[in-house]
Amino acid sequence: MNRKLSIDLKKSLGFRVFKTFVVVIVIVLSVHTSFSVFREFKKAKEHFISEGETLVGLLAYSSRLGVFAENRELLKNVAEGISNHKHVVMVSIYDADLKTLYEVSRISPERRFENYPASGDLDVRKNIAARLKTAESLEVIDTWNTFEFLKPVVMEIYPNIEERLYLKSKDMVKSTRIIGYVRIALDKHSFHEEILSIILSNAVIALIFILSTIIIIYFAIKRSTKPLERLTESVKRLGAGEKVEKIPVETDDEIGRLAATFNEMYDNLKKREEEKTVLEENLAQSRKMEAVGTLARGIAHDFNNILGTIIGSVYMLRKKLGRGNPLRSYTANIHNSIMKAKKLIEALLVFSRTQEIHSAPVDINTLIREMKPTVSSPADETVEYIETLSDEPLVVMADSLKMEQVMTNIISNALCAMPEGGRLSVKTEVVNIGADDAEKEPFKKAGRYALLLISDTGAGMSEVTKSKIFEPFFTTKEVGKGTGLGLSIVHGIIQEHKGYIDVDSQIGRGTTFRIYLPLVESNNHQVTEK
């Protein structure tokens, strides 16, 4: 598990960006620290050399008389004064023949012979003296333990007065002569400590800066890649079919735009999934209706043939019984029952969509006005009938008889839902369904529609009942009072007219049916009169 986590971490974008930044920061700070240490080292070395040059120059100048006189007493004060300086560990004064006139050393004999150059090494001193040929000469020797400075002791010689008067020359100037040499050794122990302090201080500063920069980079990358990690996780869950939520868009950069794109994709997929669910439900409903319709069509045709035989037999029986026969009333009852059965068969044929549709331009407003007496008569006593029609004609291509059947079925159900009275409303209007609205309703196409609303204030329906009202043979009425085919026939008729029907209902608040029928392109068609 830990190994897999380590491999996944190394493959992540955040880790690679983090690693790149860290490498760059370490390289830049290493170069900067090295340059700073080198600059401080050079500065400290120049300071030590400048200090040594000053001291050896002062010693050479101050020891001239003692060297010239080869007087150790005169040299003692000068040598010991220089040796008291903080870094001075050795002071040596030589005559012109490199003979030691005076020497002060603060180095133990063991260290002197092991780690420091011996001042008595004549070959070494001769080699150095060979380089100090002029008064301005200065030799600096850099060893591991010391900085050694050697300088000649110079005596200035002026011509005497008699020579100047005799020769009468203005060009005669003073001359110099090397009468000895001085040597100073500065201990590099403090120099080494200073260099080590410089290295440590720069290293600590660089380390602190690297750690702080790494922490800042880590949290910055973590914050930047967090939406990307959420996006990756959401895509994985979406691919696995799990529930996914939208990703918050926190930035306007590429990652933010990627998150916004994912949210759009999520909305589109969710919408398509909902459309797919509705399509599957409607497909299942259509298959069920088709199967039931096929069954109903076969039963209707066979039953119609049987009824034909029964009608013929009843006709012959009535003819033989004569008008005065008391049995003739029974034949009338049989005939009436047969007529009811034929109406049921006609309903089954309509449901199975085997009857021919005779479409023609029909004004829905005109059709409603003509049906008003039929509708308002049973509603006069207990139900208030309200009719609100649009000002412009609503001409659709429809079978007027079928549309009457649609309205009759819906209004009949509405009246049954208000046994104690209520309000029945019939309203028409023109609606324009745009492309966006058509997308929200998968079974509606964009265009102009005649909208017919039939509302009641009856008992209403539950969600379960509402989802089944268009199923064949489904009814909420008592046994013997309904076939359960009315609304399924209405649904079939509206679909045959390329329209859409929808219902909105709540228990105790009534029901509203919405019927959408496409308007004809031009109202110049001749409207069919009933």
PECOR-V493883 format. One line per field, one symbol per residue. ss: DSSP state (h for helix, s for strand, l for the rest). psi: psi as a letter, one per 20 degrees, with the letter a starting at -180 (. if undefined). burial: b if it has 24 or more other ideal C-beta (glycine too) atoms within 12 Angstrom, else e. A space follows every 50 residues. Layout:
ss->???
psi->???
burial->???
This chain:
ss->lhhhhhhhhhhlhhhhhhhhhhhhhhhhhhhhhhhhhhhhhhhhhhhhhh hhhhhhhhhhhhlhhhhhhllhhhhhhhhhhhhllllsssssssslllls ssssslllhhhhhhhllllllhhhhhhhhllllllllssssslllsssss ssssssslllhhhhhhhlllllllssssssssssssslhhhhhhhhhhhh hhhhhhhhhhhhhhhhhhhhhhhhhhhhhhhhhhhhhhhlllllllllll lllhhhhhhhhhhhhhhhhhhhhhhhhhhhhhhhhhhhhhhhhhhhhhhh hhhhhhhhhhhhhhhhhhhhhllllllhhhhhhhhhhhhhhhhhhhhhhh hllllllllsssshhhhhhhhhhhhhhhhlllssssssllllllsssslh hhhhhhhhhhhhhhhhlllllsssssssssssslhhhhhhllllllssss ssssssllllllhhhhlllllllllllllllllllhhhhhhhhhhhllls sssssslllsssssssssslllllllllll
psi->ghgghgghghiqgggggggggggggggghggggghgggghggggghgggg ggggghggghgijgghggilohhhhgggghghiiqgipippppqahjkpo hqpppkpqhghghgiqppijohgghhhghhimirhiqpppporhhqoppp qqpppppqqrhghhhgilpiiprqrqpoiaqqpppppjghggggghhggg ghggggggggghgggggghghghhighhghgghhgghghijrpqrqppoh rjahhghgghhghgggggggghggggggggghgggggghgghggghgggg gghhgghgggggggghghhhhrhipiihhhhggggghghhhhhhghhhhg hiliqppnqrppohgghghhighhghgiiggipppppoqqhqqnpqoroh hghghghggghghghhimhjrbppppqqrpqooahghhhhnhjpqqapqp popoqrkbhrqrhgghiihjqqjpqjrrpijqijighhgggggghhjkaq pqqpqqpijaqpppppppqqhqjiqpppq.
burial->eeeeeeeeeeeeebeeebeebeeebeeebeeebeeebeebeeebbeebbe bbbebbbbbbebbbebbeebeeeebeebbbebbebebbbbbbbbbeebeb bbbbbbbeeeeeeeebbbbeeeebbeebbeebeebebbbbbeeebbbbbb bbbbbeeeeeeeeeeeeeeeeeeeeeebbbbbbbbbbbbebeeebeebee ebeeebeeebeeeeeebeeebeebbbbbbbbbebeeebeeeeebeebeee eeeebeebbeebbeebeeeeeeeeeeeeeeeeeebeeebeebbeebbeeb eebbeebeeeeeebeeeeeeeeeeeeeeeebeeeeeebeebeebbbbbbb bbbebeeebbbbbbbbbbeebeeebeeebeeebebebebbeebbbbbbbb bbbbbbbbbbbbbbbbbbeeebbbbbbbbbbebeeeeeeeeebbeebbbb bbbbbbbbebbeeeeeeebbbbbbebeeeeeebbbbbbbbbbbbbbbebb bbbebeeeebbbbbbbbbbbeeeeeeeeee
